[in-house]
Amino acid sequence: DFMRQAGEVTYADAHKERANEGVIEFRSYSDMRRALEKLDGTDINGRKIRLVEDKPRRRRSYSGSRSR
């Protein structure tokens, strides 16, 4: 509910991988940017939150053939 202040949330999960950490996905990039600008550094239940954009990790490209 807290993140909906910034836009439409399509996925939310907290404390699954690590304690005090969560993942939020927004319907659009602009909703996510609004959350970063509006909600980063605010308090939830007396705890300051930090929001960061999860950037795609660069993957190596592997071909099926090996050159010699």
Distance bins in CASP14 RR format, pairs under 12 A and 6 or more apart:
PFRMAT RR
TARGET T0000
AUTHOR 0000-0000-0000
RMODE 2
METHOD distances of the structure
MODEL  1
1 7 0 0 0 0 0 1 0 0 0 0 0
1 9 0 0 0 0 1 0 0 0 0 0 0
1 12 0 0 0 0 1 0 0 0 0 0 0
1 24 0 0 0 0 0 1 0 0 0 0 0
1 44 0 0 0 0 0 1 0 0 0 0 0
2 9 0 0 0 0 1 0 0 0 0 0 0
2 12 0 0 0 0 1 0 0 0 0 0 0
2 14 0 0 0 0 0 1 0 0 0 0 0
2 24 0 0 0 0 1 0 0 0 0 0 0
2 35 0 0 0 0 1 0 0 0 0 0 0
2 38 0 0 0 0 0 1 0 0 0 0 0
2 39 1 0 0 1 0 0 0 0 0 0 0
2 42 0 0 0 0 1 0 0 0 0 0 0
2 43 0 0 0 0 1 0 0 0 0 0 0
2 44 1 0 1 0 0 0 0 0 0 0 0
2 45 0 0 0 0 1 0 0 0 0 0 0
2 46 0 0 0 0 0 1 0 0 0 0 0
2 47 0 0 0 0 0 1 0 0 0 0 0
2 49 0 0 0 0 1 0 0 0 0 0 0
2 51 0 0 0 0 0 1 0 0 0 0 0
3 9 1 0 1 0 0 0 0 0 0 0 0
3 10 0 0 0 0 0 1 0 0 0 0 0
3 11 0 0 0 0 0 1 0 0 0 0 0
3 12 1 0 0 1 0 0 0 0 0 0 0
3 13 0 0 0 0 0 1 0 0 0 0 0
3 14 0 0 0 0 0 1 0 0 0 0 0
3 22 0 0 0 0 0 1 0 0 0 0 0
3 23 0 0 0 0 0 1 0 0 0 0 0
3 24 1 0 1 0 0 0 0 0 0 0 0
3 25 0 0 0 0 1 0 0 0 0 0 0
3 26 1 0 0 1 0 0 0 0 0 0 0
3 27 0 0 0 0 0 1 0 0 0 0 0
3 31 0 0 0 0 1 0 0 0 0 0 0
3 32 0 0 0 0 1 0 0 0 0 0 0
3 34 0 0 0 0 0 1 0 0 0 0 0
3 35 1 0 0 1 0 0 0 0 0 0 0
3 36 0 0 0 0 0 1 0 0 0 0 0
3 38 0 0 0 0 1 0 0 0 0 0 0
3 39 1 0 0 1 0 0 0 0 0 0 0
3 40 0 0 0 0 0 1 0 0 0 0 0
3 42 0 0 0 0 0 1 0 0 0 0 0
3 44 0 0 0 0 1 0 0 0 0 0 0
3 49 0 0 0 0 1 0 0 0 0 0 0
3 51 0 0 0 0 1 0 0 0 0 0 0
4 10 0 0 0 0 0 1 0 0 0 0 0
4 12 0 0 0 0 1 0 0 0 0 0 0
4 24 0 0 0 0 1 0 0 0 0 0 0
4 26 0 0 0 0 1 0 0 0 0 0 0
4 27 0 0 0 0 0 1 0 0 0 0 0
4 31 0 0 0 0 1 0 0 0 0 0 0
4 34 0 0 0 0 0 1 0 0 0 0 0
4 35 0 0 0 0 1 0 0 0 0 0 0
4 38 0 0 0 0 0 1 0 0 0 0 0
4 39 0 0 0 0 0 1 0 0 0 0 0
5 24 0 0 0 0 0 1 0 0 0 0 0
5 26 0 0 0 0 0 1 0 0 0 0 0
5 31 0 0 0 0 0 1 0 0 0 0 0
5 34 0 0 0 0 1 0 0 0 0 0 0
5 35 1 0 0 1 0 0 0 0 0 0 0
5 37 0 0 0 0 0 1 0 0 0 0 0
5 38 1 0 0 1 0 0 0 0 0 0 0
5 39 1 0 0 1 0 0 0 0 0 0 0
5 42 0 0 0 0 1 0 0 0 0 0 0
5 44 0 0 0 0 0 1 0 0 0 0 0
6 24 0 0 0 0 1 0 0 0 0 0 0
6 26 1 0 0 1 0 0 0 0 0 0 0
6 27 0 0 0 0 0 1 0 0 0 0 0
6 28 0 0 0 0 0 1 0 0 0 0 0
6 29 0 0 0 0 0 1 0 0 0 0 0
6 30 0 0 0 0 1 0 0 0 0 0 0
6 31 1 0 1 0 0 0 0 0 0 0 0
6 32 1 0 0 1 0 0 0 0 0 0 0
6 33 0 0 0 0 1 0 0 0 0 0 0
6 34 1 0 1 0 0 0 0 0 0 0 0
6 35 1 1 0 0 0 0 0 0 0 0 0
6 36 0 0 0 0 1 0 0 0 0 0 0
6 37 0 0 0 0 1 0 0 0 0 0 0
6 38 1 0 1 0 0 0 0 0 0 0 0
6 39 1 0 1 0 0 0 0 0 0 0 0
6 40 0 0 0 0 0 1 0 0 0 0 0
6 42 0 0 0 0 0 1 0 0 0 0 0
6 51 0 0 0 0 1 0 0 0 0 0 0
7 24 0 0 0 0 0 1 0 0 0 0 0
7 25 0 0 0 0 0 1 0 0 0 0 0
7 26 1 0 0 1 0 0 0 0 0 0 0
7 27 1 0 0 1 0 0 0 0 0 0 0
7 28 0 0 0 0 1 0 0 0 0 0 0
7 29 0 0 0 0 0 1 0 0 0 0 0
7 30 0 0 0 0 1 0 0 0 0 0 0
7 31 1 0 1 0 0 0 0 0 0 0 0
7 32 0 0 0 0 1 0 0 0 0 0 0
7 33 0 0 0 0 0 1 0 0 0 0 0
7 34 1 0 0 1 0 0 0 0 0 0 0
7 35 1 0 0 1 0 0 0 0 0 0 0
7 36 0 0 0 0 0 1 0 0 0 0 0
7 37 0 0 0 0 0 1 0 0 0 0 0
7 38 0 0 0 0 1 0 0 0 0 0 0
7 39 0 0 0 0 0 1 0 0 0 0 0
8 24 0 0 0 0 0 1 0 0 0 0 0
8 25 0 0 0 0 1 0 0 0 0 0 0
8 26 1 0 0 1 0 0 0 0 0 0 0
8 27 1 1 0 0 0 0 0 0 0 0 0
8 28 1 0 0 1 0 0 0 0 0 0 0
8 30 0 0 0 0 0 1 0 0 0 0 0
8 31 1 0 1 0 0 0 0 0 0 0 0
8 32 0 0 0 0 0 1 0 0 0 0 0
8 34 0 0 0 0 0 1 0 0 0 0 0
8 35 0 0 0 0 0 1 0 0 0 0 0
9 23 0 0 0 0 0 1 0 0 0 0 0
9 24 1 0 0 1 0 0 0 0 0 0 0
9 25 1 0 0 1 0 0 0 0 0 0 0
9 26 1 0 0 1 0 0 0 0 0 0 0
9 27 1 0 0 1 0 0 0 0 0 0 0
9 28 0 0 0 0 0 1 0 0 0 0 0
9 31 0 0 0 0 1 0 0 0 0 0 0
9 32 0 0 0 0 1 0 0 0 0 0 0
9 34 0 0 0 0 0 1 0 0 0 0 0
9 35 0 0 0 0 1 0 0 0 0 0 0
9 39 0 0 0 0 0 1 0 0 0 0 0
10 23 0 0 0 0 0 1 0 0 0 0 0
10 24 0 0 0 0 1 0 0 0 0 0 0
10 25 1 0 1 0 0 0 0 0 0 0 0
10 26 1 0 0 1 0 0 0 0 0 0 0
10 27 1 0 1 0 0 0 0 0 0 0 0
10 28 0 0 0 0 1 0 0 0 0 0 0
10 31 0 0 0 0 1 0 0 0 0 0 0
10 32 0 0 0 0 0 1 0 0 0 0 0
11 22 0 0 0 0 0 1 0 0 0 0 0
11 23 1 0 0 1 0 0 0 0 0 0 0
11 24 1 0 0 1 0 0 0 0 0 0 0
11 25 1 1 0 0 0 0 0 0 0 0 0
11 26 0 0 0 0 1 0 0 0 0 0 0
11 27 0 0 0 0 1 0 0 0 0 0 0
11 32 0 0 0 0 0 1 0 0 0 0 0
11 54 0 0 0 0 0 1 0 0 0 0 0
12 22 1 0 0 1 0 0 0 0 0 0 0
12 23 1 0 0 1 0 0 0 0 0 0 0
12 24 1 0 1 0 0 0 0 0 0 0 0
12 25 1 0 0 1 0 0 0 0 0 0 0
12 26 0 0 0 0 1 0 0 0 0 0 0
12 35 0 0 0 0 0 1 0 0 0 0 0
13 21 0 0 0 0 1 0 0 0 0 0 0
13 22 1 0 0 1 0 0 0 0 0 0 0
13 23 1 0 1 0 0 0 0 0 0 0 0
13 24 0 0 0 0 1 0 0 0 0 0 0
13 25 0 0 0 0 1 0 0 0 0 0 0
14 20 0 0 0 0 1 0 0 0 0 0 0
14 21 1 0 0 1 0 0 0 0 0 0 0
14 22 1 0 1 0 0 0 0 0 0 0 0
14 23 1 0 0 1 0 0 0 0 0 0 0
14 24 0 0 0 0 1 0 0 0 0 0 0
14 44 0 0 0 0 0 1 0 0 0 0 0
14 45 0 0 0 0 0 1 0 0 0 0 0
14 47 0 0 0 0 0 1 0 0 0 0 0
14 49 0 0 0 0 0 1 0 0 0 0 0
15 21 1 0 0 1 0 0 0 0 0 0 0
15 22 1 0 0 1 0 0 0 0 0 0 0
15 23 0 0 0 0 0 1 0 0 0 0 0
16 22 1 0 0 1 0 0 0 0 0 0 0
16 23 1 0 0 1 0 0 0 0 0 0 0
17 23 0 0 0 0 1 0 0 0 0 0 0
19 47 0 0 0 0 0 1 0 0 0 0 0
20 44 0 0 0 0 0 1 0 0 0 0 0
20 45 0 0 0 0 0 1 0 0 0 0 0
20 47 1 0 0 1 0 0 0 0 0 0 0
20 48 0 0 0 0 0 1 0 0 0 0 0
20 49 0 0 0 0 1 0 0 0 0 0 0
20 50 0 0 0 0 0 1 0 0 0 0 0
21 49 0 0 0 0 0 1 0 0 0 0 0
21 50 0 0 0 0 1 0 0 0 0 0 0
21 51 0 0 0 0 0 1 0 0 0 0 0
21 52 0 0 0 0 0 1 0 0 0 0 0
21 54 0 0 0 0 0 1 0 0 0 0 0
22 44 0 0 0 0 0 1 0 0 0 0 0
22 49 0 0 0 0 1 0 0 0 0 0 0
22 50 0 0 0 0 0 1 0 0 0 0 0
22 51 0 0 0 0 0 1 0 0 0 0 0
22 52 0 0 0 0 0 1 0 0 0 0 0
22 54 0 0 0 0 0 1 0 0 0 0 0
23 32 0 0 0 0 0 1 0 0 0 0 0
23 51 0 0 0 0 0 1 0 0 0 0 0
23 52 0 0 0 0 0 1 0 0 0 0 0
23 53 0 0 0 0 0 1 0 0 0 0 0
23 54 1 0 0 1 0 0 0 0 0 0 0
24 31 0 0 0 0 1 0 0 0 0 0 0
24 32 0 0 0 0 1 0 0 0 0 0 0
24 35 1 0 0 1 0 0 0 0 0 0 0
24 36 0 0 0 0 0 1 0 0 0 0 0
24 39 0 0 0 0 1 0 0 0 0 0 0
24 40 0 0 0 0 0 1 0 0 0 0 0
24 44 0 0 0 0 0 1 0 0 0 0 0
24 49 0 0 0 0 0 1 0 0 0 0 0
24 51 0 0 0 0 1 0 0 0 0 0 0
24 52 0 0 0 0 0 1 0 0 0 0 0
24 53 0 0 0 0 0 1 0 0 0 0 0
24 54 0 0 0 0 1 0 0 0 0 0 0
25 31 0 0 0 0 1 0 0 0 0 0 0
25 32 0 0 0 0 1 0 0 0 0 0 0
25 35 0 0 0 0 0 1 0 0 0 0 0
25 53 0 0 0 0 0 1 0 0 0 0 0
25 54 0 0 0 0 1 0 0 0 0 0 0
26 32 1 0 1 0 0 0 0 0 0 0 0
26 33 0 0 0 0 1 0 0 0 0 0 0
26 34 0 0 0 0 1 0 0 0 0 0 0
26 35 1 0 0 1 0 0 0 0 0 0 0
26 36 0 0 0 0 0 1 0 0 0 0 0
26 39 0 0 0 0 0 1 0 0 0 0 0
26 51 0 0 0 0 0 1 0 0 0 0 0
26 53 0 0 0 0 0 1 0 0 0 0 0
26 54 0 0 0 0 0 1 0 0 0 0 0
27 34 0 0 0 0 0 1 0 0 0 0 0
27 35 0 0 0 0 0 1 0 0 0 0 0
28 34 0 0 0 0 1 0 0 0 0 0 0
28 35 0 0 0 0 0 1 0 0 0 0 0
29 35 0 0 0 0 0 1 0 0 0 0 0
29 36 0 0 0 0 0 1 0 0 0 0 0
29 53 0 0 0 0 1 0 0 0 0 0 0
30 36 0 0 0 0 0 1 0 0 0 0 0
30 37 0 0 0 0 0 1 0 0 0 0 0
30 38 0 0 0 0 0 1 0 0 0 0 0
31 37 0 0 0 0 0 1 0 0 0 0 0
31 38 0 0 0 0 0 1 0 0 0 0 0
31 39 0 0 0 0 0 1 0 0 0 0 0
32 38 0 0 0 0 0 1 0 0 0 0 0
32 39 0 0 0 0 0 1 0 0 0 0 0
32 40 0 0 0 0 0 1 0 0 0 0 0
32 51 0 0 0 0 1 0 0 0 0 0 0
32 52 0 0 0 0 0 1 0 0 0 0 0
32 53 1 0 0 1 0 0 0 0 0 0 0
32 54 0 0 0 0 1 0 0 0 0 0 0
32 55 0 0 0 0 0 1 0 0 0 0 0
33 39 0 0 0 0 0 1 0 0 0 0 0
33 40 0 0 0 0 0 1 0 0 0 0 0
33 51 0 0 0 0 0 1 0 0 0 0 0
33 53 0 0 0 0 1 0 0 0 0 0 0
34 40 0 0 0 0 0 1 0 0 0 0 0
34 51 0 0 0 0 0 1 0 0 0 0 0
35 41 0 0 0 0 0 1 0 0 0 0 0
35 42 0 0 0 0 0 1 0 0 0 0 0
35 49 0 0 0 0 0 1 0 0 0 0 0
35 50 0 0 0 0 0 1 0 0 0 0 0
35 51 1 0 0 1 0 0 0 0 0 0 0
35 52 0 0 0 0 0 1 0 0 0 0 0
35 53 0 0 0 0 1 0 0 0 0 0 0
36 42 0 0 0 0 0 1 0 0 0 0 0
36 49 0 0 0 0 0 1 0 0 0 0 0
36 50 0 0 0 0 0 1 0 0 0 0 0
36 51 1 0 1 0 0 0 0 0 0 0 0
36 52 1 0 0 1 0 0 0 0 0 0 0
36 53 1 0 0 1 0 0 0 0 0 0 0
36 54 0 0 0 0 0 1 0 0 0 0 0
37 51 0 0 0 0 1 0 0 0 0 0 0
37 53 0 0 0 0 0 1 0 0 0 0 0
38 49 0 0 0 0 0 1 0 0 0 0 0
38 51 0 0 0 0 1 0 0 0 0 0 0
39 48 0 0 0 0 0 1 0 0 0 0 0
39 49 1 0 0 1 0 0 0 0 0 0 0
39 50 0 0 0 0 1 0 0 0 0 0 0
39 51 1 0 0 1 0 0 0 0 0 0 0
39 52 0 0 0 0 0 1 0 0 0 0 0
40 48 0 0 0 0 1 0 0 0 0 0 0
40 49 1 0 0 1 0 0 0 0 0 0 0
40 50 1 0 0 1 0 0 0 0 0 0 0
40 51 1 0 1 0 0 0 0 0 0 0 0
40 52 0 0 0 0 1 0 0 0 0 0 0
40 53 0 0 0 0 0 1 0 0 0 0 0
41 47 0 0 0 0 0 1 0 0 0 0 0
41 48 1 0 1 0 0 0 0 0 0 0 0
41 49 1 0 1 0 0 0 0 0 0 0 0
41 50 1 0 0 1 0 0 0 0 0 0 0
41 51 1 0 0 1 0 0 0 0 0 0 0
41 52 0 0 0 0 0 1 0 0 0 0 0
42 48 1 0 0 1 0 0 0 0 0 0 0
42 49 1 0 0 1 0 0 0 0 0 0 0
42 50 0 0 0 0 1 0 0 0 0 0 0
42 51 0 0 0 0 1 0 0 0 0 0 0
43 49 1 0 0 1 0 0 0 0 0 0 0
43 50 0 0 0 0 0 1 0 0 0 0 0
44 50 0 0 0 0 0 1 0 0 0 0 0
44 51 0 0 0 0 0 1 0 0 0 0 0
END
